[in-house]
Amino acid sequence: MSSLHEIEPTGNVNFLTGIKIAQLALKHRQSKNHKTRIIIFVGSPIETEDKDLQRVAKKLRKEKVNVDIVNFGETEDNTEKLTSFVNTLNGKEGTGSHIVTVSVGPNLSDALKKSAILSGDDMGSMAPASTLLTLSSLKVLS
């Protein structure tokens, strides 16, 4: 804990690899009675191509996996890509997956409390079948 203040966010995020790992965790879970949901916290720029994001979103929609995304930190760079990703996931229905973009000022926990992620329509967002995924590059300075 004493070196926690030395951690600085650096590097790049591999968004697609993170989603694939979370999807595998959901696929091999023990209790399969709940809806599947991946919750992603994105705090670094996403350099993945839009066509690759759309391809993965269509695959997740086909497998009925909902994705909630909390976008903070690099909001200018990520908002358009992530919104398009969530819109593709939702398809014509327009529900199930959510995105929350938190700007620099507000408190992250307050923004989450007010969001559809914690008080969503289907309220399955925090069920045991959820997989939390934090996508942020951290580097410890030595």
WOSULSUL-V820988 format. One record per residue. NEAR is the number of other ideal C-beta (glycine too) atoms within 12 Angstrom. Layout:
NEAR, NEAR
This chain:
6, 7, 11, 10, 9, 12, 16, 16, 21, 15, 15, 21, 32, 21, 40, 29, 18, 31, 36, 24, 21, 34, 29, 18, 22, 32, 18, 14, 21, 11, 13, 13, 11, 22, 27, 34, 37, 46, 37, 43, 34, 43, 31, 30, 26, 38, 21, 30, 15, 22, 15, 23, 31, 23, 20, 33, 37, 20, 21, 35, 25, 14, 22, 23, 34, 42, 45, 42, 48, 36, 39, 34, 27, 28, 29, 16, 22, 35, 24, 19, 34, 40, 24, 26, 40, 37, 27, 29, 38, 26, 19, 10, 14, 14, 20, 33, 39, 36, 36, 35, 31, 29, 16, 14, 10, 17, 13, 24, 16, 13, 24, 27, 16, 17, 26, 27, 38, 22, 17, 25, 17, 22, 18, 28, 34, 22, 23, 18, 27, 29, 33, 24, 31, 25, 38, 29, 24, 19, 14, 14, 12, 7
